[in-house]
Structure formats: structure tokens, C-alpha cells
Amino acid sequence: MSPRPTGKDELVLRRLVDESDESATVALFMMLYRKSPEFRLWLREDFARSQPVQDAFDRLALQSNPPPVARFAELTDGNRPWLEERRRLKRHISGRLFAGLTWNEILGLMHEYQAGGVDPGVYLLVRDWPRGGEASPALLWAGLALLESVLSTGRRRLLRHLNDALAFTGKSARKSELRQALGYTAWWKLQAVLYMLQHPAPAYRTRELQGHLASLGLKISRLDIRRFCTRHGIRRDMRAGRPPKLDEAKATPCSG
């Protein structure tokens, strides 16, 4: 028989036994109020002082599948000019600054190769979860999604990834161990993505990426780099002529 859990191991049980729906709601509300200055401002100013804002929020929040809301300004009466300006900017700015990839897409690639075969979402959750103190609202929201994915379906894939991520993130703090854990192929691809992240461009020359990787001691063939770019939809600069000499100062690797 396993020993009875103590201390922090009992936290989930205590909350399930000791807390009611109401007390848990109050605790989450206070945590969000404490963590988000934007929430405090919106609640005290716009929501508390405007009946139309209260009514509009009530209609939105009580929907079974409410639309995503990025900012509190979207919940405020009179926010239409802000939304129209945002739509106008999106029409004029493609956002595909990284050889055809967006900021989110290039970050997704970085997380994919950083995770080393672990589910990227689970990896980020474990990596960013504070070892002491309170987790951020974004992490709590992601943690709830993890529980829902496991408990509502019975599938344990993410639990296995959670266990792997706990072991893997310890190696992330030690670069030499991380490189060994990722393997040579994932490591050079991670370094290529980090270079792109630091050097936005409409397209990248194969020799440019190859030269940067060589400066890190990574000997990668042009064929492998072309395959990497093709797989992820990264545009290559195929104009004739030699590329400008790689600026070694700009090629300083970012820790991954």
C-alpha cells in the first residue's frame, strides 16, 4: 500500500474536498484580479460604470461557445474604432515576415524543435510552470486544457508526454545535455529557426543558413537545408549571384 500523500501532494485532494463551487470561483476570481492589471481597470471602470457594457458582456459570457477575446477593449462599449483600425492594419501588413511564415508559425517551429519529441504544448506548460509561487492565468488555462484532454477522453498520451517533459526540462537548463537529448538533426534545425527569428527576411539563401550553421560548428548540406525549407514552406532566395557575407556579429546563436 502506498504511503499517504503529504504536503503539496494533498493540494488537489484538499481543494476537491474542502472547496465548494462558490469558494473555488471566488479564489479564481481573486487570482485573476491580482494577476491582471487590465482586468482590474476594465472591471472598475468600464464594467462597473456602464450598464450597456454589463449587458453586452452578459450576452457574450453566457453563450455555450463564446468567441475568443484577445483584449479587454473588445468587451468595452465604443471599441468599434479600435477594431476597425486593427482590421485595416491587418489588410495592409501581411505579417509573414519570416520568409512566408508568421510570427506565430516561426515560434511554433521553434517550440516543436525545442520540445525534442514531447508534445510542444505540454513541454511549454512544464517549462514555464513556476517552481514556486503562483502560475499565471495563461498557464492555469493551459493546465485546465490538459486535464480536460485527458479526463474527458481517457487517453493517456499527454500524461506520458507530461512525464517525459518533466525529465526533459531539467536538461534544458544545461545546454550540453539539451543538445545531446535533442540529437544532431533537431539541434541544427532549432538553430536555423532561431537565426530566422533573429533575422526576419522575405527569403533566405541556402548558403546564408548553411554559413550560419557552420559558424556554430554544424556541417549541414545544402540539400538538407533545402528539404527543411520546403517542408515548412520557408521561401528561399534563389536569385543568381553570391549572397552578402554573413555578419558574424549578427550570427551569434540564441540560447534554445
C-alpha positions in Angstrom: 0.0 0.0 0.0 1.4 3.4 -1.0 2.1 5.9 1.8 -0.5 8.6 2.4 0.4 11.8 0.4 1.5 14.8 2.5 2.1 18.5 2.0 1.7 19.8 -1.5 0.8 16.3 -2.8 -2.6 16.7 -1.0 -3.4 20.1 -2.6 -5.7 18.6 -5.3 -7.5 16.4 -2.8 -7.9 19.2 -0.3 -9.4 21.5 -2.9 -11.8 18.8 -4.1 -12.9 18.0 -0.5 -12.8 21.4 1.2 -13.8 23.8 -1.5 -17.2 24.4 -2.9 -18.0 25.7 -6.4 -18.5 29.1 -4.9 -15.3 29.2 -2.9 -13.3 28.0 -5.9 -14.9 30.6 -8.1 -14.0 33.3 -5.6 -10.4 32.0 -5.4 -10.0 32.0 -9.2 -11.6 35.5 -9.4 -9.2 37.0 -6.9 -6.3 35.3 -8.5 -7.2 36.8 -11.9 -7.9 40.2 -10.3 -4.5 40.1 -8.6 -2.6 38.9 -11.7 -4.1 41.1 -14.4 -4.0 44.9 -14.1 -6.0 45.1 -17.4 -8.8 43.1 -15.7 -8.8 45.4 -12.7 -9.0 48.5 -14.8 -11.8 47.1 -17.0 -13.8 45.8 -14.1 -13.6 49.1 -12.0 -14.0 51.5 -14.9 -15.9 50.1 -17.9 -17.9 47.2 -16.4 -18.9 48.9 -13.1 -19.9 52.2 -14.7 -21.8 51.1 -17.8 -25.0 49.1 -17.9 -24.6 48.5 -21.7 -21.2 47.0 -21.1 -22.6 44.8 -18.4 -25.5 43.6 -20.7 -23.2 43.0 -23.7 -20.7 41.0 -21.5 -23.6 39.0 -20.0 -24.8 38.0 -23.5 -21.3 37.1 -24.6 -20.2 35.2 -21.5 -23.4 33.1 -21.2 -23.0 31.7 -24.7 -22.2 28.0 -24.8 -19.3 28.7 -27.1 -18.3 32.3 -26.8 -16.0 33.7 -29.4 -12.3 34.3 -28.4 -11.5 37.7 -27.0 -7.9 38.9 -27.2 -8.2 42.2 -25.2 -10.5 43.8 -22.7 -11.0 46.6 -25.2 -13.2 44.2 -27.2 -15.6 44.0 -24.2 -15.9 47.7 -23.9 -18.7 49.9 -25.2 -17.4 52.1 -28.0 -14.5 49.8 -29.0 -15.5 49.7 -32.7 -12.9 52.3 -33.9 -10.2 50.2 -32.3 -11.4 47.0 -34.0 -11.7 48.8 -37.4 -8.2 50.1 -37.1 -6.9 46.7 -36.3 -8.7 45.2 -39.3 -7.3 48.0 -41.5 -3.7 47.3 -40.4 -4.1 43.6 -41.0 -5.2 44.2 -44.5 -2.0 46.3 -45.2 0.5 44.2 -43.3 0.9 40.6 -44.3 2.5 39.6 -41.1 4.5 36.9 -42.9 7.9 38.4 -42.0 9.9 35.2 -41.9 10.2 34.0 -45.5 6.5 33.5 -45.8 5.9 32.4 -42.1 4.1 34.5 -39.5 5.4 35.2 -36.0 3.2 32.5 -34.5 4.3 30.0 -37.2 8.0 30.6 -36.6 7.5 30.4 -32.9 5.6 27.1 -33.4 8.6 25.7 -35.3 11.0 26.8 -32.5 8.8 25.1 -29.9 8.5 22.0 -32.0 12.3 21.5 -32.2 12.9 22.7 -28.6 10.4 20.0 -27.3 12.5 17.1 -28.6 9.6 14.8 -29.5 7.5 15.9 -26.5 4.1 17.4 -27.3 5.0 21.1 -27.7 2.1 22.3 -25.6 2.9 20.0 -22.7 6.6 21.0 -23.0 5.8 24.7 -22.7 3.4 24.1 -19.8 6.1 22.2 -17.8 8.9 24.6 -18.9 7.1 27.8 -17.9 5.2 26.5 -14.8 6.8 28.3 -11.8 8.6 26.0 -9.3 7.5 28.4 -6.6 4.6 30.9 -6.3 1.5 31.1 -8.4 1.1 30.2 -12.1 -0.1 32.8 -14.5 -3.7 32.8 -15.7 -2.4 31.6 -19.2 -0.7 28.7 -17.6 -3.7 27.8 -15.5 -5.9 27.9 -18.6 -3.5 25.6 -20.4 -3.4 23.3 -17.4 -7.1 23.0 -17.4 -7.0 22.2 -21.1 -4.5 19.4 -20.3 -6.8 17.9 -17.7 -9.8 18.2 -20.0 -8.0 16.4 -22.8 -7.1 13.5 -20.5 -10.1 13.1 -18.2 -12.8 13.7 -20.8 -11.3 11.1 -23.3 -9.4 8.7 -21.1 -6.4 8.9 -23.5 -3.2 9.0 -21.6 -0.9 10.2 -24.4 -0.5 13.6 -22.9 0.2 12.1 -19.4 3.1 10.2 -20.9 4.3 13.4 -22.6 3.9 15.2 -19.2 6.2 12.7 -17.6 8.7 13.0 -20.4 8.6 16.8 -20.2 9.4 16.8 -16.5 12.6 14.8 -17.2 13.4 16.8 -20.4 13.1 20.3 -19.0 15.8 19.5 -16.4 18.1 19.0 -19.3 17.0 22.3 -20.9 18.8 24.2 -18.2 22.1 22.5 -19.3 22.8 23.3 -22.9 25.3 20.5 -23.4 22.7 17.9 -22.2 19.9 19.5 -24.2 21.9 19.3 -27.4 22.6 15.6 -26.7 19.0 14.9 -25.8 17.6 16.6 -28.9 20.0 14.9 -31.3 22.1 16.4 -34.1 19.2 16.8 -36.6 16.8 18.6 -34.3 19.6 20.7 -32.9 20.7 22.2 -36.2 17.1 22.8 -37.3 16.4 24.6 -34.0 19.5 26.8 -34.6 18.2 27.6 -38.2 14.8 28.6 -36.8 16.5 30.8 -34.1 18.5 32.5 -36.8 15.4 33.2 -38.8 13.7 34.6 -35.7 16.6 37.0 -35.1 16.8 38.0 -38.8 13.4 38.5 -40.4 13.7 38.4 -44.2 11.4 37.9 -47.3 13.5 34.8 -48.2 16.7 33.1 -47.1 19.6 31.9 -49.3 20.6 28.3 -48.7 24.2 29.4 -48.3 23.2 32.0 -45.8 21.7 29.4 -43.5 24.5 27.0 -44.2 27.1 29.6 -43.3 25.4 30.5 -40.0 25.2 26.8 -39.0 28.8 26.3 -40.0 29.7 29.2 -37.6 28.2 27.1 -34.8 30.2 24.1 -35.9 27.3 22.4 -37.6 28.1 21.0 -41.1 24.8 20.7 -42.9 24.5 20.0 -46.6 22.6 22.4 -48.9 20.3 19.6 -49.8 19.2 19.1 -46.2 18.6 22.8 -45.8 16.5 22.9 -48.9 14.5 20.0 -47.7 14.0 21.7 -44.4 12.8 24.9 -46.1 10.5 23.0 -48.4 8.9 21.0 -45.6 8.0 24.1 -43.6 7.1 26.4 -46.5 10.1 28.7 -45.9 10.9 30.8 -49.0 14.4 30.5 -50.4 16.2 33.4 -52.2 17.2 31.7 -55.5 18.5 34.8 -57.3 21.8 34.5 -59.1 24.9 35.8 -57.6 26.8 35.4 -54.3 24.9 36.3 -51.1 26.3 39.1 -48.9 29.0 37.8 -46.5 27.4 36.6 -43.3 27.8 39.1 -40.5 29.3 37.0 -37.7 28.2 39.5 -35.1 24.6 39.0 -36.2 25.0 35.3 -36.3 25.5 34.9 -32.6 23.3 32.0 -31.6 20.4 32.5 -29.3 20.2 30.0 -26.4 17.5 27.5 -27.2 
